[in-house]
């Protein structure tokens, strides 16, 4: 018999008297039993406001509402509006013991308000825990989250996951510094170059709320100009918020603000800071210790007190579009904040989007531009190389550079670095017909053909080699590189200029700055480093690859990327020259030559108004399996004026390739329908789609569909 079944020496019955006495003494000294903290069964409730209204962190549409919970007396002091809590969710209606509903799983949430009674007539479950007594969710942020959720047909819980960073206990325990007094109003500085620049700063400093769309002059002064706008808002005793596309731009604005105001006036909110430091900075803003914020996309929800200015730089950048549900865009969130807080608004960039042009066209914002003489004095000289020039320039094919670009690069290298922009990263080029430029496709699976190092053609999808390709459109047997990657371009330029160092900047390794010494800098769009004193020249290669994308925004995006690179080049008076390899008669190319992105955006807006495309209209995309999309469209009650375009099949995602947001899983066939409504009906469309999705989730029947308001790519 084992000791577990018998009365061995280790059992309590066989213990010496001294040991039994110790056990009895420890029992006497133990604390009185109390209610279990997970259920608080039998515990007394708070005397005042015993009901807590909680937003649970579920993120599903049919649960996008508040739930009532009982507040135990022991949690009364810490359970204040805005704190993080944990609650039991999913408790059975009939599982009631000692006046408390029990069961369900523990889930995080936010305490929204305390109430004297509940709308629910049955017994309530109790708050399981107050995670932290730090109030992190104020009424302003909650109202903004609700507005964003309604606009994008999402849930408030999903928005708050983007708005409130994860908790760090050590960061909460550290006190925030005392707020500094408001600075003095700044001098106009380089804002004097703009026709209404000084007046804009004066309006901010005097407590006004001007709204402007700012077409910035080329050069590095944009960060100093943003810093002066922030300083003007701070001088009026209000706060300011600046959102930029990436960490490099945030670092430049951060340095400009530190140089202008010193330390302690602003916080930098970027992912590079790490979770603890970022949360500590966020808490300093929430507590009112810091009145200005500079950050990337997530900073659009920063809880700045008494907002006087919200500013956004380069709103056409893809980084401003959030990839997590409900996928809001920073521009639209800041527009909501400007309306909610009645503060100033500044939308700036070297280029101009159609949405920015619409803000000016509607009269909601005023243009903030420089005169043509100022533009000519700051912009570089732009030259074009079209298809005709390339056809007559056989000698330059070895270096992938037409003669005009080669000469500009050689001349520029005598005076400083030369920037070379290519549309994609990597090495292996995709191929196309040399005569009609139709993409070269695999005869087996229709995948794109790529040129390998040995010159053989291989399919990117199935891996088969293609030995006898000919163009099905024109019958030609000649091929050309459709898009050559940055790494291969760097190798070819290194052979063409053997005595010049070649640097690359792209997705794997992005350079921030390069010295003023002669060098070739090969970069993908958006990764261009800043050169000390500016680049002597820039070559924009394969422009037709960006213009030829089957997307409504292809021309606008190409112009924005070109101007972003050309703005880093020295002015024409200092010898700065830009060569763009694209057809010179195309509208985006002409806008670059004239340095007139505003005019290009205005014409694009007029054409979209005639066709009924965004941003003049509001649009939503519904994607999923053909059956699921058809069922959803058949069940939802769309506004009477809504137009359904499609459904049409989406491209199948190849196996092994990264899946883009909203794209079908690898190998699956999806359809997509676009729903368009006229101006003024966007809120009704979002509410209808949200209700349809919520009803579908509540039933739990059928396949899921993917809904996105204002899709960035509509073909």
N, C-alpha and C positions, 0 to 999 in steps of 0.2 A: 504494500500500500504506500502510495506516495505521501509526502508531507502535506500536500494540499488537501488530502482527504482525511488525514489522521491528525493526531494531536502532537505533532512534532515539536521540537524545541523552539522552532521559529514562530509558533502560533501565539496568540495573545493569551489563551487560557493557560499556557504553560509558562508565562512570563513571570519573572521574580516579582515580589511585592513592590520593590523599589521602582521597577519599570512601570508597573501599573499606576503607581502614585504620580509619576511624571506625566503619564498620559492624561490622568484626570485633571492635573493642574493645568495642562495646556488647553484642555477643553474649556475650563473655567475662564481662562484669559482670552479665548477667542471672541471676536466681535459678534454682536447680535446679527442673526441672519436678516438680510434685506432683500428687496425685490430684485429679480434678475434684470441686469441692465439691458438685455436684448428684448425683453417684453414689458418690463416694469409692472408685472402682474401684482395687483394689490397695492401699488404705490399711490400715494396721494398726488393729486394734480395741483398745478399752480393755482393760487388763489385768484389772481387777476389774469385775464386773457388766457384761459387754459387751452385754447385751440390754436394750432400752428398751421398755416396754409403753406404747403411745400410744393415746389416744382421738382419732380423726380427726374433723374438723369437717364431717361429711357430713349429719347430721340425718335420715337415712332409717332406718326402723325395722329393716330386715333387716341393717343394718350397725351396730346399736347394741351394740357390743362392743369389746374392746381388740385391737390388732394389735401384733405384735412387730417391732422393727427393731434392726439392729446399730448399736452406738455407736462411731464412729471415735475413735481415740485423741486427735485434736485437739479433739474436742467433749466429752471426758470430764469436764473440770472444770465446764463450763457446763451440761451435760445432767443437771440434777438434777430430782427429782420436783417437779411443779407448774409448770414453766416452759413457755412457748409454743415450739413447734417447727414446722418444715415438713418434710413427708415426701413421698416418691413413692408415690402410691396408684394401684392398678390395674396394677401391673407384671405382665407375663406370666410364667407359671410356667416356661416354657422359655427365657425371655430372661435367661440367666445368663452373666456374663462375669467372670472372675477372682474367682469366689466370691460375687458380688453380683447380686441380682436387679435388673434395670434396666427402664426404661420407666415408663409411667404419668404422670399429671400431678401437679404440686406442689399440696399442700393443707395448710392449717393444722391444728394439733392441739395437744393438751396431753400432756406426758410424765407418766404416772401413777406409774410405779415403775421401778426398775432391778433386773434379775434376772441370775443367773449363767447360766441357760440358758433355752431357749425350748421351749414345747410343740409348736412347728412343727418338723418334722424336716428340711425343705428349707432351701436358702440364703435368707438374709434380705436385704431391701433395707436400705440404711443411712439413718440420719437425714440429711436434706439440710442442715438448718440449725437452730441454736438461735436463735430470733428475739430472745430477750432472756433474760439470766440471772436476771431477777426472778421468783421463785416467786409465782404469782398464784392457784394452785389448791391449797388445802390439803385434807387428808383430810376435815375436817368439812364443807366446802363440797361436796366430791365426794359424800359420803354423802347430804347434803341433796338434791343434784341427782338422784341415783339414786332417792331416795324420792319426789320430785316427779314424775319421769318415770314411775315405776311407778304412781303414783296416777292420773295423767292419761293413761295409755296413750301416752306420748310417748318421745322419745329423750333420752339424757343430753346429747348435743351441742346439741340445741335448748334445753334448760334452761340450759346454760352460756352460750349466746349471750345469754340474759337476765341471767345472774348476773354474768358477768365483762365489764366495759366494754371498749371498744376501746382498744388500746395507744396511749400518747403517749410518745415517746422522751424529750422534754424533761421530762415529769413524772417519769419514772423516774430521771432523772439528778439531780433535786433531792432532797436528804435531807429526811426527815420530822422534825418537831420532837420533842424529848424528851417522853415522857409526863409529865403532871402528877400529883402525889399525889392520892389520893382526897379528896373534899370531906367536910365534916362532915355528919352526918345532918340533913336539913332539918326545920324545924318543920311541923306539920300544915297551918297556914294555912287556906285555904278547904276543905281536906279534912275539917275538923271538922264541916262541914255534913252529912256523910254518916254513917250509923249505924256503919259499920265502917271509915271512911276513915282515921282515925289508926292503927288496928291494921294496916291494909294497909301503910302506910308503915313502921311499926315492923318488920313481918315482912321487908320488903325490906331494910331497913337492917341487920338482924341476920343476913343471909345466907340467909333463907328463900326459898321459891318459891311464894308465894300465887298462886292463879288466880281471877280475878274478872271478872264482866260488870258494867260500870259504866254506870248510867243517869245521865248528867250533868244537872245543873240548868241551866235556861236562863240565858244571859248569857255574857259574855266570859271567865269565869274558867277555862274548860276547858283553855286552853293553859298557864296557870300551874299547874294541877293536874297535867297531864301532866309538866311540867318538874320538879315536886317528886317525882313517882314515879321519874323518871330519876335525880334527885339521890340519892334513897334507895338505888337499886341501885348507883350509883357509890360511895357511901360505904361499901359493904360490900366494895369492891375488885373488883367485877365490872363487866361491860359492860351496855349497854342499847340497845335498838333501837325506834324509834317510826316507824310508817308512817301517813301521812295521805293524803287523796284528791288534793290539788292543791298547787301551789306557794304559793298564798295561805295555806293552813293551815300548810304547812311553815314559812313565814316567821314566822307568829305563834308557833309553838312554838320556833323558833330564837331569836326575840327574848326569849321568856320564859326560856329556858335561859341565854342570855347575861346577862340581868338577874340571874338567881339565882346562877349559878356563875362568870360572867366568861368571857373568851375562852379557847379552847384545850382545853376539856373535851369538845367534841362537834364532829361534822362534819355539814354539810348536803349531802345528795345529792339534787339535783333536776336536771332537764334544762335549766333556765334558766341554770345555772352555765356551760354550755359543756363540750365534750368534755375539754379539757386540765385545766381546774380540777376538774371532777368526778372525773377519773381520779386526779389528785393527792390529792384528799380520800379517795378509795377506797383508795389505796395507804397513806395514813396510818392508816386503819383496819386494813388487812391487816397492816401492820408492827407494830401494837400501840401506835402513838403516840397514838391517840384511842380512847377506850373507849365512846363513845356516838354514835349516828347518828340523825338525823332526816331523813326523805326521803319521796318519793312511791313509787309502786308498785314500781319496780325496786330500791328499797332493801331490800325484803323478803329479798334474798339477801346483804346486806352482811356481810362476814366479820368480825363483831365477836368479839373474843376473850373467853372466859369469860363468856358471856351470863348475866346475872342477871334480865333482864326483856325481854320482847317486848310491844309495845303497838300496838294498831290503833285508829284513830279513824274512826267512821262506816263500818262494814263493809258497809252497804247501798249505798254509792255505786258506780255503774258503773265508776268509774275504777280500782277495786281489782281488776277482772277483766282480766287480760292478754289482748291481742288476737292475739299471736303464739304459735305452737305451742310447747308443748302447752296454752296458754291457762290457766295456773293462776290461782287467786284468792289474794290476799294473806292472807286470813283462814286458809285451809287451809295455806298455806306456814308461817305463823307458828305454827299449831297443831302442825305437824310439827317445827318448831324447838323449841317448848316441850317436846315429848316427847323429842326427840333430846338436847337440852342440859340437860333437867331444870331449867328456869328458870321464873321467874314469868311470868304471862300476864295481860294487861289488855286487854279488849275494851270500848271506850267509845263513847258517842254520845248525842245528845239523844234519839234514837229507839231502837228495839230491833227487830232482825231476828228472824225465826223461828229461824235458826241459833243466834243468841245465846241465845234462850230454851231451845233444846234443850240447850246446854251447861250451863245451870243445872238444867234438869229432870233431866238424867242424873246430876247430882251432880259432874260434872267441874270445874265452876267455882262460885263462890259469888256471890250477888248483892251489888252494891255500890250501894245506893240511899239516898235521903234520905227522911225522914218526910214525911207528907202536909202537915204545917204548913209545912215548908221549901219544898215544891213550890208550895203556894198563895202563899207569900210571894214567890217568884221568878218565877212564871209570869204572863203577861198575861191579861186578860179575853178570852174567846173568844165571839163571837156568830156565829150562823148565819143565812143567807138561803137559803131553799129555793125550789122551783119555784112553790109557791103564792104566796109573797111576790113573786116576779118577775112572775107573771101579773097580779097586782093593781097593779103598779107601772109603768104605761105611761109616766109622765112622765120616768122616769129612763133610758129607752132611748137618748136622744140622746148621753149621755155613757157608755153601757155600764155605768153604776153604779146599783144599786138605791138607793132613798132612804136606807136604813140605812147603807150603805157610804159614800154621799156625805156624810152628816152626820158620820160618824166621821172621814172624811178632812178635812172642813172644820175640825172641832174639833182634830184632831191637828196640822194645819198652823199652828195658833196657838202650838204649843209645841215644834215641831221637825219633822224630816223624816218623811215617810210612805212606807212601802214598798208597792209594788203588784206582786204576783207573777202572771205570766201563763204558761200552759203551754208556749208556743212562741215562737220568735223570728220576725222578718220582718214583713211588712206584709199580704199578701193572705190573707184568711180563707177557710177551707173552709166550705162551706154544708151545712145539714141542714134537714129538715122542721121547721117551727116547732111543729107539733102533736105528732108522734110521735118526732121527733129521729132519724129514719132518715137516714143520710148521703145527700146528693144525688149521684147517679151519672150519668155521661154515657150517653145512649141508644145511642151508637155503639160505645164500647169499655169501658163500665162504669168509667171512671176517675173520680176525685173532681172535683167541680165547685168552682170558685173564683170569688169575686166580684172583678171588676176595678174600677179606679178609676171608670169610667163607669157602673158598676152592672150591666154585662152579665156573664152567666155563661159561663165558658170552662173546658173540660176541661184538667186538669193533664197528662194523658197524650198525647192526640192534638191538643189545641189548638183543637178545634171549639167554636163558640159554641152555647149552648143557649137558644133563645128562648122555648119553650113548655114549661117543665118542670112536672111535677106529681108528687106522691109516689105511687109504686106501692103503698105499704103502706096509706095511709089516704085517698089522693085529694086531699089538701090542696095548694093552690097557693102557700102562704106559706112563705117561707124565713127562716132565722135563721143567724147566724154560728156555726159549730161550734166553731172555735178562732180567735181573733183574735190576730195576732202582736204582739210587744212594741212594734214601731215604730208601728203604727197605734194601739195603745192609748195610747202616749205622745202622739200627735197629738190624739186625742179628749179626753184628760184636760187637755191644754194649752188646748183651747178651753173646757173646763168651768171651769178655774181659770186664767184668763189672766194673773193677776199673780204666779203662782208658777212658779219655774224647774222644768223637767222634765229629769231625767237618766235615761239608759238604761244598762243593764248586761246584756250577753248574750255570745253566742259571738264576735262580731267584736271587741267592746271590753268587757272585764270590769273594772269598778271595784273597787278594793280597799277604800277607805273613802270616806265622805262626811261633810261637816261637820255640825254640830248645828243649822245654820240651816234654816228651813222650806223644803222642796222635795219634789217628787214623784219618787220613784225607782222606775222601771219596770224589772223584772228578770225573767229566766227562772229556773226552778228551778236552784239550785246556783251561780248567779252573783250572789247578793245581796251587796252590799257591807256592811261593818260601819259603822254610824253612831256618831259620837262621842256617848257618853251613851245610846245606844240609840234606836230609832225610837219616835216618839210613837204610831204606829198602823201597822197592816199590813192590806192588802186582798188576799185570796187569791181570784182570779177564776177562773171556768170550771173549778171543781173537778170537775164531772161528766166533763170531757174526760179527766182523769187516771184517775178511777175507772172509766170505761167502757172502758178498754183491755182487749182480749181476752187477758189474761195472768194467770197464777196469782198473781203478785206485785203486781197493780194496786193493791189496797187498801193493802198494806204500803208500796209506793213512794210513793203519794199522801200517806199519813200522815207518812212520813219527810221529804218535801219541805215539807209544811206546817209541821211542827215545826221544821225547819231555818230557815224564814223567821220563824216566831213567836218563836223563841228569841232573835232579835235585837231584839225589842221590849221596852220598859221593863216592869217589873213592874206588876201591877194597882194596887198602892198608889201608884205614880207616874203613874197615868193611862194606862198602856199598854193598848191595845185591838186585837184582831184580829177581822176579819170574814171568814168563809169562805163563799163562794157555792157551796153544795152542799146536797143533801138532808140535813136534820138527823137523820133516823132511821137513816142508814147507820152501820155499825160504825166505820169510820175517822173519821168526823166526830165521833161520840160520844167516841171515844178522844182526839181533839184537844180537845174541850170540857172533858173531865175531866183532861186532860194525863196520860194513862195509856197510853203506848205499850207498856209491859211487859205489862199485862193484855191488850191487843190481840194481841200476839205469842203469848202463852200460849194464847189461844183459837184463833188460827190454827194453832198447832202441834197442838192437839188434833184439829182438823178434818182436817188433813193426815194425821195418824196413822190416822184412820178410813178415809180414802180411799187410803192407801198412797202418798202423794206425798212428794217431798223436803221437808225433809231427813231425814224418818223413813226413807225408802228411798233407795237410790242409783239414779241414772238416767244413761243415755247416749243421745245422739242420733246417728243414722247418716243422712247426707244424700247425695244424688247423683241421677243419672238413675234413672228407675224400674227399668231393667234392671240397672244396677250395684248398686243397693240390694238388689234381689231376689237377685242372685248372691251378694252378700256375706253376707246373712242365711242363704242356703242352704248356704254353705260353712263358716261359723264354727260352732264347737262351744260354744254358750252354756251357762252353768250350768243345772242342771236346774230350779232354782226361778225362772229368769228368765221375765219376761213381755214379749212384743213387742206394742207398741201401734202400730198402723198397718201399713204405710206410708200416709201421706196426702200429697196435693200441697201444695207450698209456694207462697206467692204469687210470681208472676212479677215479677222486677225490671224496671221500665220502663227503656227506653233513655234514656241521658243522666242517670239518677239515680245517686247514689253507692251503691256496693254494700256492704252490711253484712257483717260477718264471718260466714261460714257460709251466706250467702244465695246463690242461684243466679246465674250470670252473666246480664247483661241479655238478655232474650228466651228464656232456656232454661227448660224445665220440669223441676223437681226434685221428688223425693219425700223425705219424712223419716219415719223409724221411731224410736220411743222404746223403749228397753229398760230395764225396771225390775227390780231385785232387792231382796230384803229386807235389813235391817241385817246386817252381817257378811259379806256376799257381794260388797261393792264391789270388793275387791282381785281376786277371781276374775274378775269381769266385766271390769275393766280389763286384766288379763293376757290374757284370751281375745280381746278386741277388738284388743289390740296384736299378738298372734300372727297373727290373721287379716289385719290390715293388712300386717304384715311379709311373710307368705306371698304376698299379692297383689302387693306391690311387687317381690318377688324374681322372680316369674313374669313380670312386665311385661305381663300380659295383662288386657284389659278396661279400662273407664273407672275413674278414681279415685273413691273415696268419701271423704266428710269425716266424721270421728268426733270427737265432743266429749263429754268426761265432765262431768257436772253442768252441763248447758246452762242459762244464766240465764233464757231465755224458752222455756217449754214450752207456752204457750197456756193 
